[in-house]
Amino acid sequence: LQTRTQNDALERFNRKFRDECPNMKWFRFRGEAKVVVEAWRKHFNEVRSHSHLGYLTPAEFAANL
């Protein structure tokens, strides 16, 4: 059951990443991709609320633990 739950969470994350972060082939340089993906990651973890976390950001949720 735990493996299924983890797999579902990873699939949801991957779908969000594909939907919200630009496709790698659109970048001219690897460094450009690194900057954009890092900015998206920070937004996802620190700014964007998540419904499965009670509409808190992951950082807020972790702080409440």
TORPA-921967 format. One record per residue (C-alpha): residue number from 1; residue in three letters; y, x, z. Coordinates in steps of 0.5 Angstrom, whole numbers, padded with zeros to 4 digits. Layout:
residues N
NUM,ala,Y,X,Z .
...
END
This chain:
residues 65
1,leu,0000,0000,0000 .
2,gln,0005,0006,0002 .
3,thr,0004,0009,-0005 .
4,arg,0005,0002,-0009 .
5,thr,0012,0002,-0005 .
6,gln,0014,0009,-0006 .
7,asn,0012,0008,-0014 .
8,asp,0016,0001,-0014 .
9,ala,0022,0005,-0011 .
10,leu,0022,0011,-0016 .
11,glu,0021,0006,-0022 .
12,arg,0027,0002,-0019 .
13,phe,0031,0009,-0018 .
14,asn,0029,0011,-0025 .
15,arg,0031,0005,-0029 .
16,lys,0038,0005,-0025 .
17,phe,0039,0012,-0027 .
18,arg,0037,0011,-0034 .
19,asp,0042,0005,-0034 .
20,glu,0048,0008,-0031 .
21,cys,0048,0015,-0032 .
22,pro,0049,0017,-0040 .
23,asn,0043,0020,-0044 .
24,met,0042,0027,-0044 .
25,lys,0042,0028,-0051 .
26,trp,0049,0026,-0051 .
27,phe,0052,0032,-0048 .
28,arg,0054,0038,-0051 .
29,phe,0052,0043,-0046 .
30,arg,0047,0043,-0040 .
31,gly,0053,0045,-0035 .
32,glu,0057,0038,-0038 .
33,ala,0050,0034,-0036 .
34,lys,0050,0038,-0029 .
35,val,0057,0036,-0027 .
36,val,0056,0029,-0030 .
37,val,0049,0028,-0027 .
38,glu,0052,0031,-0020 .
39,ala,0058,0026,-0020 .
40,trp,0053,0020,-0021 .
41,arg,0048,0022,-0016 .
42,lys,0054,0023,-0011 .
43,his,0056,0016,-0013 .
44,phe,0049,0013,-0012 .
45,asn,0048,0016,-0005 .
46,glu,0055,0016,-0002 .
47,val,0059,0010,-0006 .
48,arg,0055,0005,-0009 .
49,ser,0052,0000,-0004 .
50,his,0044,-0002,-0005 .
51,ser,0042,-0009,-0004 .
52,his,0035,-0007,-0001 .
53,leu,0039,-0003,0005 .
54,gly,0043,-0009,0007 .
55,tyr,0049,-0008,0002 .
56,leu,0050,-0001,0005 .
57,thr,0051,0006,0002 .
58,pro,0045,0010,0003 .
59,ala,0049,0015,0007 .
60,glu,0052,0009,0011 .
61,phe,0044,0006,0012 .
62,ala,0042,0013,0015 .
63,ala,0048,0014,0019 .
64,asn,0046,0007,0023 .
65,leu,0039,0010,0024 .
END
